[in-house]
């Protein structure tokens, strides 16, 4: 199993606090598909959420990230295409970052 890293942000959307995971463009879904409950948030919960967001906020720099999984997959596809149907040696696994 390949672990993919992503960045996240918490933002208000209507009456909900949404944890948004920053993925690659091909992994995004339409937020209108969410069925959010009709619930009011309490003052304490909002204060805790705001302090957590402030403590963990930093400037987003998308240039720091690239899709290693897609790059590796394209490399395997290109190698298979170049081999012309011949059997390829097993792919060496890269040690996962923690």
Secondary structure by P-SEA (a helix, b strand, c coil): cbbbbbbbbbbbccccccccccccccccccccccccccccccaaaaaaaaaaaaaacccccccccccaaaaaaaaaaaaaaaaccccccccccccccc
